[in-house]
């Protein structure tokens, strides 16, 4: 049970997100719920699931982050993004190499090796971006 004069951790996290994004929490509450009266329930940590989802989408964070289940605010890539990034359809690319070899000239094994290398490069980029975002957050 939350003590009477204590503000919930969830609300404090919302305040922090608003501050980081130059947003005021009262207008956010009105935008999300249509009513600033919900702010008092938010202070107690009582936020409807559909509101949490809207807030998470607005600030590009996970609902787990809003609920203080994790300190990692970075949402995972969507399934579409992962497929677009990682599921390379080599035949649709008009890729050719300096020696004149075309992607379609490669064996399936060679294509798989290139796919694995590309996946590794993409994963490294994702990790680099996560570290960069964490550093930027710490610098604020």
FIMIKOL-38741 format. One record per atom (N, C-alpha, C): residue number from 1; residue in three letters; atom name; x, y, z. Coordinates in pm, whole numbers, plus 50000, padded with zeros to 5 digits. Layout:
N
> NUM / ALA / CA / X / Y / Z
...
//
This chain:
140
> 1 / UNK / N / 50084 / 49882 / 50000
> 1 / UNK / CA / 50000 / 50000 / 50000
> 1 / UNK / C / 50089 / 50125 / 50000
> 2 / UNK / N / 50048 / 50225 / 49923
> 2 / UNK / CA / 50125 / 50347 / 49911
> 2 / UNK / C / 50089 / 50441 / 50025
> 3 / UNK / N / 50192 / 50495 / 50092
> 3 / UNK / CA / 50168 / 50591 / 50199
> 3 / UNK / C / 50103 / 50716 / 50142
> 4 / UNK / N / 50023 / 50780 / 50224
> 4 / UNK / CA / 49941 / 50893 / 50181
> 4 / UNK / C / 50020 / 51002 / 50109
> 5 / UNK / N / 50135 / 51042 / 50160
> 5 / UNK / CA / 50210 / 51153 / 50103
> 5 / UNK / C / 50321 / 51108 / 50007
> 6 / UNK / N / 50325 / 50983 / 49976
> 6 / UNK / CA / 50427 / 50932 / 49886
> 6 / UNK / C / 50373 / 50929 / 49743
> 7 / UNK / N / 50454 / 50973 / 49651
> 7 / UNK / CA / 50419 / 50967 / 49510
> 7 / UNK / C / 50473 / 50835 / 49456
> 8 / UNK / N / 50395 / 50768 / 49374
> 8 / UNK / CA / 50436 / 50637 / 49325
> 8 / UNK / C / 50561 / 50645 / 49238
> 9 / UNK / N / 50633 / 50536 / 49234
> 9 / UNK / CA / 50752 / 50526 / 49148
> 9 / UNK / C / 50713 / 50543 / 49001
> 10 / UNK / N / 50598 / 50491 / 48965
> 10 / UNK / CA / 50551 / 50503 / 48827
> 10 / UNK / C / 50531 / 50650 / 48793
> 11 / UNK / N / 50470 / 50723 / 48881
> 11 / UNK / CA / 50446 / 50866 / 48858
> 11 / UNK / C / 50579 / 50941 / 48847
> 12 / UNK / N / 50674 / 50905 / 48934
> 12 / UNK / CA / 50806 / 50969 / 48928
> 12 / UNK / C / 50874 / 50939 / 48794
> 13 / UNK / N / 50856 / 50818 / 48745
> 13 / UNK / CA / 50913 / 50784 / 48615
> 13 / UNK / C / 50847 / 50867 / 48504
> 14 / UNK / N / 50716 / 50885 / 48514
> 14 / UNK / CA / 50644 / 50969 / 48417
> 14 / UNK / C / 50694 / 51113 / 48423
> 15 / UNK / N / 50712 / 51164 / 48543
> 15 / UNK / CA / 50764 / 51301 / 48557
> 15 / UNK / C / 50901 / 51313 / 48491
> 16 / UNK / N / 50985 / 51214 / 48513
> 16 / UNK / CA / 51119 / 51216 / 48454
> 16 / UNK / C / 51112 / 51213 / 48301
> 17 / UNK / N / 51026 / 51127 / 48246
> 17 / UNK / CA / 51010 / 51121 / 48101
> 17 / UNK / C / 50959 / 51254 / 48046
> 18 / UNK / N / 50864 / 51314 / 48114
> 18 / UNK / CA / 50811 / 51443 / 48070
> 18 / UNK / C / 50922 / 51548 / 48071
> 19 / UNK / N / 51001 / 51550 / 48176
> 19 / UNK / CA / 51110 / 51646 / 48185
> 19 / UNK / C / 51210 / 51626 / 48071
> 20 / UNK / N / 51246 / 51501 / 48045
> 20 / UNK / CA / 51342 / 51470 / 47937
> 20 / UNK / C / 51289 / 51510 / 47800
> 21 / UNK / N / 51157 / 51513 / 47786
> 21 / UNK / CA / 51094 / 51543 / 47658
> 21 / UNK / C / 51026 / 51680 / 47654
> 22 / UNK / N / 51064 / 51767 / 47750
> 22 / UNK / CA / 51008 / 51903 / 47756
> 22 / UNK / C / 50855 / 51902 / 47748
> 23 / UNK / N / 50796 / 51814 / 47827
> 23 / UNK / CA / 50651 / 51800 / 47832
> 23 / UNK / C / 50607 / 51818 / 47977
> 24 / UNK / N / 50492 / 51874 / 47997
> 24 / UNK / CA / 50433 / 51885 / 48130
> 24 / UNK / C / 50339 / 51768 / 48152
> 25 / UNK / N / 50334 / 51718 / 48274
> 25 / UNK / CA / 50257 / 51597 / 48301
> 25 / UNK / C / 50105 / 51620 / 48295
> 26 / UNK / N / 50059 / 51738 / 48335
> 26 / UNK / CA / 49914 / 51763 / 48330
> 26 / UNK / C / 49861 / 51761 / 48186
> 27 / UNK / N / 49925 / 51834 / 48092
> 27 / UNK / CA / 49879 / 51825 / 47953
> 27 / UNK / C / 49892 / 51683 / 47896
> 28 / UNK / N / 49993 / 51608 / 47941
> 28 / UNK / CA / 50007 / 51469 / 47897
> 28 / UNK / C / 49887 / 51389 / 47943
> 29 / UNK / N / 49849 / 51406 / 48068
> 29 / UNK / CA / 49734 / 51334 / 48123
> 29 / UNK / C / 49607 / 51367 / 48044
> 30 / UNK / N / 49589 / 51494 / 48012
> 30 / UNK / CA / 49471 / 51535 / 47935
> 30 / UNK / C / 49477 / 51474 / 47794
> 31 / UNK / N / 49596 / 51477 / 47733
> 31 / UNK / CA / 49612 / 51419 / 47599
> 31 / UNK / C / 49580 / 51269 / 47598
> 32 / UNK / N / 49627 / 51198 / 47698
> 32 / UNK / CA / 49612 / 51053 / 47702
> 32 / UNK / C / 49472 / 51011 / 47747
> 33 / UNK / N / 49418 / 51080 / 47849
> 33 / UNK / CA / 49292 / 51035 / 47909
> 33 / UNK / C / 49173 / 51124 / 47877
> 34 / UNK / N / 49201 / 51246 / 47832
> 34 / UNK / CA / 49092 / 51340 / 47806
> 34 / UNK / C / 49046 / 51414 / 47930
> 35 / UNK / N / 49117 / 51393 / 48043
> 35 / UNK / CA / 49071 / 51452 / 48169
> 35 / UNK / C / 49189 / 51468 / 48263
> 36 / UNK / N / 49212 / 51590 / 48313
> 36 / UNK / CA / 49324 / 51609 / 48406
> 36 / UNK / C / 49294 / 51552 / 48544
> 37 / UNK / N / 49169 / 51518 / 48569
> 37 / UNK / CA / 49131 / 51459 / 48698
> 37 / UNK / C / 49197 / 51324 / 48723
> 38 / UNK / N / 49239 / 51257 / 48616
> 38 / UNK / CA / 49306 / 51127 / 48631
> 38 / UNK / C / 49446 / 51140 / 48691
> 39 / UNK / N / 49497 / 51262 / 48697
> 39 / UNK / CA / 49632 / 51284 / 48748
> 39 / UNK / C / 49647 / 51235 / 48892
> 40 / UNK / N / 49544 / 51254 / 48973
> 40 / UNK / CA / 49553 / 51211 / 49114
> 40 / UNK / C / 49564 / 51059 / 49124
> 41 / UNK / N / 49497 / 50987 / 49036
> 41 / UNK / CA / 49510 / 50841 / 49039
> 41 / UNK / C / 49646 / 50799 / 48986
> 42 / UNK / N / 49699 / 50875 / 48891
> 42 / UNK / CA / 49834 / 50846 / 48840
> 42 / UNK / C / 49937 / 50859 / 48952
> 43 / UNK / N / 49920 / 50962 / 49037
> 43 / UNK / CA / 50015 / 50983 / 49147
> 43 / UNK / C / 50019 / 50863 / 49241
> 44 / UNK / N / 49909 / 50792 / 49249
> 44 / UNK / CA / 49902 / 50672 / 49333
> 44 / UNK / C / 49953 / 50548 / 49260
> 45 / UNK / N / 49988 / 50565 / 49133
> 45 / UNK / CA / 50036 / 50451 / 49055
> 45 / UNK / C / 49926 / 50374 / 48986
> 46 / UNK / N / 49805 / 50428 / 48988
> 46 / UNK / CA / 49691 / 50361 / 48925
> 46 / UNK / C / 49669 / 50418 / 48785
> 47 / UNK / N / 49727 / 50351 / 48688
> 47 / UNK / CA / 49715 / 50395 / 48549
> 47 / UNK / C / 49663 / 50278 / 48468
> 48 / UNK / N / 49556 / 50303 / 48396
> 48 / UNK / CA / 49497 / 50196 / 48313
> 48 / UNK / C / 49598 / 50147 / 48210
> 49 / UNK / N / 49584 / 50018 / 48177
> 49 / UNK / CA / 49675 / 49957 / 48080
> 49 / UNK / C / 49675 / 50029 / 47946
> 50 / UNK / N / 49557 / 50066 / 47897
> 50 / UNK / CA / 49552 / 50133 / 47766
> 50 / UNK / C / 49621 / 50269 / 47772
> 51 / UNK / N / 49618 / 50336 / 47887
> 51 / UNK / CA / 49689 / 50462 / 47902
> 51 / UNK / C / 49840 / 50438 / 47904
> 52 / UNK / N / 49881 / 50332 / 47974
> 52 / UNK / CA / 50024 / 50298 / 47977
> 52 / UNK / C / 50077 / 50273 / 47836
> 53 / UNK / N / 50000 / 50202 / 47756
> 53 / UNK / CA / 50042 / 50173 / 47619
> 53 / UNK / C / 50056 / 50303 / 47540
> 54 / UNK / N / 49960 / 50394 / 47553
> 54 / UNK / CA / 49966 / 50522 / 47482
> 54 / UNK / C / 50087 / 50604 / 47526
> 55 / UNK / N / 50114 / 50605 / 47655
> 55 / UNK / CA / 50229 / 50680 / 47707
> 55 / UNK / C / 50359 / 50619 / 47655
> 56 / UNK / N / 50367 / 50486 / 47659
> 56 / UNK / CA / 50486 / 50417 / 47609
> 56 / UNK / C / 50510 / 50450 / 47462
> 57 / UNK / N / 50404 / 50449 / 47383
> 57 / UNK / CA / 50417 / 50482 / 47241
> 57 / UNK / C / 50460 / 50627 / 47222
> 58 / UNK / N / 50404 / 50716 / 47300
> 58 / UNK / CA / 50437 / 50859 / 47287
> 58 / UNK / C / 50586 / 50883 / 47314
> 59 / UNK / N / 50638 / 50819 / 47418
> 59 / UNK / CA / 50777 / 50843 / 47458
> 59 / UNK / C / 50873 / 50738 / 47402
> 60 / UNK / N / 50821 / 50643 / 47324
> 60 / UNK / CA / 50903 / 50538 / 47264
> 60 / UNK / C / 50981 / 50459 / 47370
> 61 / UNK / N / 50908 / 50416 / 47472
> 61 / UNK / CA / 50964 / 50333 / 47579
> 61 / UNK / C / 50875 / 50209 / 47595
> 62 / UNK / N / 50918 / 50115 / 47675
> 62 / UNK / CA / 50836 / 49996 / 47699
> 62 / UNK / C / 50744 / 50020 / 47818
> 63 / UNK / N / 50635 / 49945 / 47822
> 63 / UNK / CA / 50546 / 49954 / 47937
> 63 / UNK / C / 50616 / 49898 / 48061
> 64 / UNK / N / 50704 / 49802 / 48045
> 64 / UNK / CA / 50782 / 49750 / 48158
> 64 / UNK / C / 50866 / 49862 / 48220
> 65 / UNK / N / 50920 / 49949 / 48135
> 65 / UNK / CA / 50995 / 50064 / 48187
> 65 / UNK / C / 50904 / 50155 / 48267
> 66 / UNK / N / 50786 / 50185 / 48214
> 66 / UNK / CA / 50691 / 50271 / 48286
> 66 / UNK / C / 50650 / 50210 / 48419
> 67 / UNK / N / 50638 / 50077 / 48422
> 67 / UNK / CA / 50595 / 50007 / 48544
> 67 / UNK / C / 50712 / 49980 / 48639
> 68 / UNK / N / 50830 / 50031 / 48605
> 68 / UNK / CA / 50951 / 50017 / 48687
> 68 / UNK / C / 50995 / 49872 / 48701
> 69 / UNK / N / 50962 / 49790 / 48601
> 69 / UNK / CA / 51008 / 49650 / 48602
> 69 / UNK / C / 51148 / 49638 / 48543
> 70 / UNK / N / 51191 / 49743 / 48471
> 70 / UNK / CA / 51324 / 49747 / 48413
> 70 / UNK / C / 51369 / 49892 / 48406
> 71 / UNK / N / 51499 / 49910 / 48401
> 71 / UNK / CA / 51553 / 50044 / 48381
> 71 / UNK / C / 51591 / 50068 / 48235
> 72 / UNK / N / 51570 / 49967 / 48152
> 72 / UNK / CA / 51598 / 49979 / 48008
> 72 / UNK / C / 51471 / 50027 / 47938
> 73 / UNK / N / 51473 / 50151 / 47894
> 73 / UNK / CA / 51354 / 50210 / 47830
> 73 / UNK / C / 51344 / 50174 / 47682
> 74 / UNK / N / 51451 / 50121 / 47626
> 74 / UNK / CA / 51457 / 50098 / 47482
> 74 / UNK / C / 51363 / 49987 / 47440
> 75 / UNK / N / 51264 / 50018 / 47358
> 75 / UNK / CA / 51175 / 49911 / 47311
> 75 / UNK / C / 51247 / 49823 / 47210
> 76 / UNK / N / 51213 / 49695 / 47209
> 76 / UNK / CA / 51274 / 49607 / 47109
> 76 / UNK / C / 51222 / 49645 / 46971
> 77 / UNK / N / 51296 / 49604 / 46870
> 77 / UNK / CA / 51247 / 49626 / 46734
> 77 / UNK / C / 51117 / 49551 / 46716
> 78 / UNK / N / 51031 / 49605 / 46633
> 78 / UNK / CA / 50907 / 49534 / 46602
> 78 / UNK / C / 50941 / 49415 / 46514
> 79 / UNK / N / 50849 / 49322 / 46504
> 79 / UNK / CA / 50871 / 49204 / 46421
> 79 / UNK / C / 50896 / 49247 / 46276
> 80 / UNK / N / 50823 / 49349 / 46231
> 80 / UNK / CA / 50843 / 49398 / 46093
> 80 / UNK / C / 50983 / 49452 / 46074
> 81 / UNK / N / 51032 / 49530 / 46171
> 81 / UNK / CA / 51166 / 49586 / 46160
> 81 / UNK / C / 51270 / 49475 / 46158
> 82 / UNK / N / 51253 / 49375 / 46248
> 82 / UNK / CA / 51348 / 49265 / 46250
> 82 / UNK / C / 51350 / 49191 / 46117
> 83 / UNK / N / 51231 / 49167 / 46062
> 83 / UNK / CA / 51227 / 49096 / 45934
> 83 / UNK / C / 51291 / 49180 / 45825
> 84 / UNK / N / 51261 / 49308 / 45824
> 84 / UNK / CA / 51317 / 49396 / 45722
> 84 / UNK / C / 51469 / 49403 / 45733
> 85 / UNK / N / 51518 / 49411 / 45856
> 85 / UNK / CA / 51661 / 49425 / 45877
> 85 / UNK / C / 51735 / 49293 / 45858
> 86 / UNK / N / 51681 / 49187 / 45915
> 86 / UNK / CA / 51756 / 49062 / 45923
> 86 / UNK / C / 51720 / 48959 / 45817
> 87 / UNK / N / 51602 / 48962 / 45766
> 87 / UNK / CA / 51557 / 48859 / 45674
> 87 / UNK / C / 51585 / 48905 / 45531
> 88 / UNK / N / 51707 / 48890 / 45489
> 88 / UNK / CA / 51751 / 48943 / 45360
> 88 / UNK / C / 51707 / 48851 / 45249
> 89 / UNK / N / 51643 / 48910 / 45153
> 89 / UNK / CA / 51602 / 48833 / 45036
> 89 / UNK / C / 51697 / 48873 / 44923
> 90 / UNK / N / 51804 / 48800 / 44914
> 90 / UNK / CA / 51912 / 48837 / 44824
> 90 / UNK / C / 51867 / 48849 / 44679
> 91 / UNK / N / 51774 / 48767 / 44639
> 91 / UNK / CA / 51731 / 48772 / 44500
> 91 / UNK / C / 51666 / 48903 / 44461
> 92 / UNK / N / 51611 / 48975 / 44559
> 92 / UNK / CA / 51544 / 49101 / 44528
> 92 / UNK / C / 51643 / 49217 / 44516
> 93 / UNK / N / 51767 / 49193 / 44558
> 93 / UNK / CA / 51869 / 49296 / 44547
> 93 / UNK / C / 51943 / 49280 / 44415
> 94 / UNK / N / 51970 / 49387 / 44348
> 94 / UNK / CA / 52050 / 49381 / 44226
> 94 / UNK / C / 52196 / 49399 / 44259
> 95 / UNK / N / 52246 / 49323 / 44356
> 95 / UNK / CA / 52382 / 49340 / 44405
> 95 / UNK / C / 52481 / 49266 / 44316
> 96 / UNK / N / 52585 / 49339 / 44283
> 96 / UNK / CA / 52697 / 49275 / 44214
> 96 / UNK / C / 52825 / 49324 / 44279
> 97 / UNK / N / 52931 / 49246 / 44260
> 97 / UNK / CA / 53058 / 49277 / 44323
> 97 / UNK / C / 53154 / 49334 / 44220
> 98 / UNK / N / 53267 / 49387 / 44270
> 98 / UNK / CA / 53366 / 49450 / 44182
> 98 / UNK / C / 53415 / 49357 / 44072
> 99 / UNK / N / 53419 / 49228 / 44102
> 99 / UNK / CA / 53471 / 49134 / 44002
> 99 / UNK / C / 53364 / 49093 / 43900
> 100 / UNK / N / 53246 / 49154 / 43907
> 100 / UNK / CA / 53140 / 49124 / 43812
> 100 / UNK / C / 53047 / 49013 / 43856
> 101 / UNK / N / 53078 / 48949 / 43969
> 101 / UNK / CA / 52992 / 48844 / 44022
> 101 / UNK / C / 52862 / 48907 / 44070
> 102 / UNK / N / 52751 / 48846 / 44035
> 102 / UNK / CA / 52620 / 48893 / 44079
> 102 / UNK / C / 52574 / 48807 / 44195
> 103 / UNK / N / 52491 / 48862 / 44279
> 103 / UNK / CA / 52442 / 48789 / 44395
> 103 / UNK / C / 52380 / 48655 / 44355
> 104 / UNK / N / 52311 / 48654 / 44242
> 104 / UNK / CA / 52248 / 48529 / 44198
> 104 / UNK / C / 52350 / 48424 / 44156
> 105 / UNK / N / 52476 / 48464 / 44132
> 105 / UNK / CA / 52580 / 48369 / 44095
> 105 / UNK / C / 52636 / 48294 / 44216
> 106 / UNK / N / 52606 / 48340 / 44335
> 106 / UNK / CA / 52659 / 48278 / 44456
> 106 / UNK / C / 52579 / 48154 / 44493
> 107 / UNK / N / 52648 / 48060 / 44556
> 107 / UNK / CA / 52579 / 47940 / 44605
> 107 / UNK / C / 52495 / 47978 / 44727
> 108 / UNK / N / 52401 / 47892 / 44763
> 108 / UNK / CA / 52319 / 47915 / 44882
> 108 / UNK / C / 52405 / 47926 / 45007
> 109 / UNK / N / 52510 / 47846 / 45013
> 109 / UNK / CA / 52600 / 47850 / 45128
> 109 / UNK / C / 52668 / 47987 / 45137
> 110 / UNK / N / 52713 / 48040 / 45024
> 110 / UNK / CA / 52777 / 48172 / 45024
> 110 / UNK / C / 52677 / 48281 / 45062
> 111 / UNK / N / 52554 / 48268 / 45014
> 111 / UNK / CA / 52451 / 48365 / 45050
> 111 / UNK / C / 52423 / 48359 / 45201
> 112 / UNK / N / 52420 / 48237 / 45256
> 112 / UNK / CA / 52398 / 48223 / 45400
> 112 / UNK / C / 52511 / 48286 / 45480
> 113 / UNK / N / 52635 / 48268 / 45434
> 113 / UNK / CA / 52749 / 48330 / 45502
> 113 / UNK / C / 52738 / 48482 / 45500
> 114 / UNK / N / 52701 / 48537 / 45385
> 114 / UNK / CA / 52683 / 48682 / 45376
> 114 / UNK / C / 52568 / 48729 / 45464
> 115 / UNK / N / 52463 / 48650 / 45467
> 115 / UNK / CA / 52349 / 48684 / 45553
> 115 / UNK / C / 52392 / 48688 / 45699
> 116 / UNK / N / 52469 / 48588 / 45742
> 116 / UNK / CA / 52517 / 48584 / 45880
> 116 / UNK / C / 52605 / 48704 / 45911
> 117 / UNK / N / 52692 / 48741 / 45818
> 117 / UNK / CA / 52777 / 48858 / 45838
> 117 / UNK / C / 52693 / 48986 / 45848
> 118 / UNK / N / 52594 / 48996 / 45762
> 118 / UNK / CA / 52507 / 49113 / 45763
> 118 / UNK / C / 52429 / 49120 / 45893
> 119 / UNK / N / 52376 / 49006 / 45938
> 119 / UNK / CA / 52303 / 49002 / 46065
> 119 / UNK / C / 52391 / 49048 / 46180
> 120 / UNK / N / 52515 / 49000 / 46180
> 120 / UNK / CA / 52610 / 49039 / 46285
> 120 / UNK / C / 52632 / 49191 / 46282
> 121 / UNK / N / 52651 / 49246 / 46163
> 121 / UNK / CA / 52672 / 49391 / 46150
> 121 / UNK / C / 52550 / 49468 / 46200
> 122 / UNK / N / 52431 / 49421 / 46167
> 122 / UNK / CA / 52309 / 49488 / 46211
> 122 / UNK / C / 52296 / 49480 / 46363
> 123 / UNK / N / 52321 / 49362 / 46420
> 123 / UNK / CA / 52312 / 49346 / 46565
> 123 / UNK / C / 52413 / 49437 / 46636
> 124 / UNK / N / 52532 / 49449 / 46579
> 124 / UNK / CA / 52632 / 49538 / 46638
> 124 / UNK / C / 52585 / 49683 / 46631
> 125 / UNK / N / 52521 / 49721 / 46521
> 125 / UNK / CA / 52468 / 49856 / 46508
> 125 / UNK / C / 52360 / 49881 / 46612
> 126 / UNK / N / 52272 / 49784 / 46632
> 126 / UNK / CA / 52164 / 49798 / 46731
> 126 / UNK / C / 52224 / 49816 / 46870
> 127 / UNK / N / 52322 / 49734 / 46905
> 127 / UNK / CA / 52387 / 49745 / 47035
> 127 / UNK / C / 52457 / 49879 / 47051
> 128 / UNK / N / 52524 / 49926 / 46946
> 128 / UNK / CA / 52591 / 50055 / 46949
> 128 / UNK / C / 52489 / 50167 / 46972
> 129 / UNK / N / 52375 / 50160 / 46905
> 129 / UNK / CA / 52270 / 50260 / 46922
> 129 / UNK / C / 52213 / 50258 / 47064
> 130 / UNK / N / 52198 / 50137 / 47121
> 130 / UNK / CA / 52149 / 50126 / 47258
> 130 / UNK / C / 52247 / 50192 / 47355
> 131 / UNK / N / 52377 / 50161 / 47337
> 131 / UNK / CA / 52478 / 50221 / 47425
> 131 / UNK / C / 52480 / 50373 / 47410
> 132 / UNK / N / 52467 / 50420 / 47288
> 132 / UNK / CA / 52465 / 50564 / 47262
> 132 / UNK / C / 52345 / 50628 / 47332
> 133 / UNK / N / 52227 / 50566 / 47321
> 133 / UNK / CA / 52107 / 50620 / 47386
> 133 / UNK / C / 52123 / 50621 / 47537
> 134 / UNK / N / 52182 / 50515 / 47593
> 134 / UNK / CA / 52204 / 50509 / 47738
> 134 / UNK / C / 52300 / 50619 / 47782
> 135 / UNK / N / 52406 / 50640 / 47705
> 135 / UNK / CA / 52503 / 50744 / 47738
> 135 / UNK / C / 52439 / 50882 / 47732
> 136 / UNK / N / 52360 / 50906 / 47627
> 136 / UNK / CA / 52291 / 51034 / 47614
> 136 / UNK / C / 52196 / 51057 / 47732
> 137 / UNK / N / 52129 / 50951 / 47776
> 137 / UNK / CA / 52036 / 50960 / 47888
> 137 / UNK / C / 52113 / 50995 / 48016
> 138 / UNK / N / 52232 / 50933 / 48034
> 138 / UNK / CA / 52311 / 50958 / 48153
> 138 / UNK / C / 52369 / 51100 / 48151
> 139 / UNK / N / 52398 / 51150 / 48032
> 139 / UNK / CA / 52457 / 51285 / 48020
> 139 / UNK / C / 52356 / 51395 / 48049
> 140 / UNK / N / 52226 / 51363 / 48043
> 140 / UNK / CA / 52123 / 51465 / 48066
> 140 / UNK / C / 52109 / 51499 / 48210
//
